Amino acid sequence: MRGATHAKWAACAASVALVATACGGGGSGSDSSAVLSASWGDPQNPLEPANTNEVQGGKVLDMIFRGLKRYDPETGEAQNMLADSIDTSDSQTFTIKVKDGWTFSDGEKVTAKSFVDAWNYGASLKNNQKNAYFFGYIQGYDQVHPEDGSAQTADTLSGLTVVDDMTFTVKLTQKFSTFPDTLGYVAFAPLPQSFFDDHSAWLSKPIGNGPYTIQSYSKGSQMQLTKWDGYPGDDKAQNGGVTLKVYTDNNTAYTDLLAGNLDLVDDIPASQLKNVQNDLGDRYLNTPAGIIQTLAFPFYDKDWDTAGAQKVRTGMSMAINRQQITDTIFQKTRTPASDWTSPVLGKDGGFQDGLCGDACTYNPSEAKKLIEEGGGLPNGQIKISYNADTGSHKQWVDAVCNSINNALGNNKACVGNPIGTFADFRNQIGDQKMTGPFRAGWQMDYPLIQNFLQPLYYTNASSNDGKWSNQQFDKLVDQANAETDTSKAVQTFQQAEEVVRDNMAAIPLWYQNGSAGFSERLSNVKLNPFSVPVYNEIKVG
């Protein structure tokens, strides 16, 4: 699947990823034309592959697009999809051959140009794509997306060259041995010519090359996706389509599931975890996933970017009773975090159990001491911001605040700050309007330690929402990416993670399992290592 010189991080990491499959329900027969319904939330942005870096939009793009690579739904391993081959002799220049026979759902052939045009669009500063950063290692990125405020001087990446109809080359600015394994991320998806010819029309009804097509979307209500009968891939939809229903309260979604008004919920409310096993039996999934929840900080606010603030952040971390919260609120569907990655990576993939040390160990007296030494909480109180529409966030935010308040002996030291919808929450983060800590869950894009560190903590990275910046961290990440020896690369990334720890760039809370419940109509339901339902494999009957 990969050239001989490519590192095998993904394979090492994926070998320990666990996915549970449920085969109950649905009876012995199934109807490949039947449509299932599933809970969902409105995406933050229009469904452009390079402009979607959140879960709800990602679910849809994973159904309507296929890229050069695809992450195995059971192991997470990066496997060739539209890539016929990806070859390199130096881990810096790659020759990519695209498989013949693939088309978009409108009949247009998928070619090398489909990828090159899409990547150039995603990288261009004028298009303002949230995932532009993923193209940052391609030669010419500094001209198409200057980071210093200067004017854009090129519209295309000089490192991309179409060789022939089905072949293109990618030249990077430095060695990046695992670059091929990142190409299953949706930002690297191909785009049809209609995307460029009539952009507004495409946005109103996106056209892709995956097993489903979008039939309709009513914001705040639902999106209807239908199986594409002409899909050329081996992972064809086993059902007739998926209706994604928008819920602003996952308790309502769970109630609808029990009432027979909904087929699939992939976010079991914390308040129902005590009952879910009795309610659903083997129609309940609780599986390890590459997800970590943290508290991020607005380092663009001077109150949080001082030496004293570092002590405050560390004190806050020590004031949180993670074990109690994961046991009582999440019924052990979360595990207290002791590093900034995920156990699904395994030791060989870079997971460092216990890396956080005392800073992630509940110690209320030491927590109070550190916070006082750091100058106390900014303005005497912290407000933890979170989106109130999904994820049972109110319960755990209140519990975290109670834990901090108890440690400080002040029941007003920490309060929750609910923001109505996920989209509004993300927009406020993007506009740098946070004044205190905020919820920052991370669902891996691909199973590499690099993905848990670089997108979140590298200077100006795409998901570095708090704008933390550290030259030593950046230098170590660059060194790790250039390393062709797998074990040395992982070790260097681990050194970079130690910089995150020493600065408490974010507070790790807990590793999150994927959870889901489904109706008796469904069978063959499973969550992939990213905690997303494998919609195309679900059977309805």
Secondary structure, DSSP 8 states (H G I E B T S, - for coil): ---TTS--HHHHHHTT----EE--SS-S---TT-EEEEEE---SS-S-GGG--SHHHHHHHHHH---SEEE-TTT--EEESSEEEEEESSSSEEEEEE-TT-B-TTS-B--HHHHHHHHHHHH-GGGT-TTGGGGTTBTTHHHHS-SSS-----SS-TTEEEEETTEEEEEBSS--TTGGGGTTSGGG----HHHHHSHHHHHHS---SSSEEEEEEETTTEEEEEE-TT--SSS--SSSEEEEEE-S-HHHHHHHHHHTS-SEESS--GGGTTTHHHHHGGGEEEEEEEEEEEEE--TTSGGGSSHHHHHHHHHHHHT--HHHHHHHTSTTSEEE-SSSS-GGGHHHHT--TTTTGGGGS--HHHHHHHHHHTTSSGGG-EEEEEESSSTTHHHHHHHHHHHHHHHHT-TTSEEEEEES-HHHHHHHHHTT---S-EEEEEE-SSSSHHHHHHHHHSTT-TT-TT----HHHHHHHHHHHH--SHHHHHHHHHHHHHHHHHHT-SEEEEEEEEEEEE-TTEESEEB-TTS-B-GGG-EE-
